[in-house]
Amino acid sequence: MIEEVYHFTTSSTKLIERILDDDQAAINHMILAKGEALPEHYTNSHVYLLITGGTLSLRLEEEDVHLYEAGNIVNIPYKTKMNIINPTDEILEFFVIKAPSPRKFHQE
């Protein structure tokens, strides 16, 4: 078998899971209920947020908050301050794709 398969959890409760972490990429899967958020932090790689359910509220640096619904992919540059929250009653589900893996930045 040439391909490698990675599994992720299906759930309706808060979930943060690491799916993949190698030199090429890191992929995390996240599920947040209404009002749940990630701690404000700076990106440690080039980040792509792939929203698969609900609405993601995103604030970057000191800019205004923007809302992104399922079906969007948001690209966030390296070393950008970000704040993510689920502002709606609907479950927010998204994938965080970091390319390259953050550990590649620490090797340079």
Secondary structure, DSSP 4 states (H G I P E B T S, - for coil): -----------SS-EEEEEEESSS-EEEEEEE-TT-BPPPEE-SS-EEEEEEESEEEEEETTSPPEEEETT-EEEE-TT-EEEEE--SSSPEEEEEEESS-HHHHHH-
